[in-house]
Amino acid sequence: MRPLVFGALAATVLISGSAIAQTAPTEFPAQLPHRQGLSMEMPNVGEDTQLQAAIAAPTRPEADKARDVYRHPMETLTFWGLQHGQTIVEIEPGRAGWWRNILEPYAAATGGTYVGVSRPLDGMGVEDGTADIVVVARAFHNWSRDGRVGPYLQAFYKALKPGGVLAVEQHRSGEGVAVETVAPTGYVPESWVIRMAREAGFELDARSDLNANSADDHDHPFGVWTLPPIRRSEQDGRTLTAEERAAFDAIGESDRMTLRFRKPLTAQ
């Protein structure tokens, strides 16, 4: 269990009867933008019974539920500010639909709207300025490789209402590395994501290490896909030994940034 750290203070937070622990660095890495009044946050998880029900639903795949220990859906969605009745847009939900399997029934149960968007530049599925939250999970490394990051962020900004949230979960590399070098491994620097979002007009509202994993050193033979859930064990003539496979499985899922951006209330 890793303690939540604010400066020199540490605390373990109990949520829904289980210990949810995280490590927050006492100082933001020097390469990251200055955090004017911004603190590392641990969400205050309330009694959202509809969200609890969506996460525990028998219709949700058991394989999805098995990953909750790594992805912390209740805590992450609370940190992002998910609420009843919201218009939720998820970008590239994918065939497996890990977040979709929670967000879509939650929206239906709370009078909200869920929209899955695979091609943002072809349309965001909502009227401009009407989305409450845009969710982006594990996608920036792909977009960085063909110039989509800027145009996509502009589309998200346009779709969100003033005060709306851009919610980001992304495999996190170390700082001081070139995006074009590290993105093919599935990771990107947190500072780069923050900079790109700010250039699109977003304000960084909060960041959390809810989904951090200090055991992940970001250096794997087949990139992030070496780790669960993909567990790639063979590529380009390289095959992991049984011992190597066990070692990578023991790491668990990737070290990830969890960020909450907002479209300024003064935005038109």
Buried (B, 14 or more C-beta within 10 A) or exposed (E): EBEBBEEEEEEEBEBEEEEBBBBBEEEBEEEBEEEEEBEBBBBEBEEBEBBBEBBEBEEBEEEBBEBBEBBBBBBBBBBBBBBEEBBBBBBBBBEEBBBBBBBBBBBEBBEBBBBBBEEBEEEBBBEEBBBBBBBBBBBBBBBBEEEBBEEBBBBBBBBBBEBBBBBBBBBBBBBEBEBEEBBEBBBBBBBBBBBBBBEBBBBBBBBBBBBBBEEBEBEBBBBBBBBBBEEBBEEEEEEBEEEBBEEBEEBBBBBBBBBBBBBEEEBE
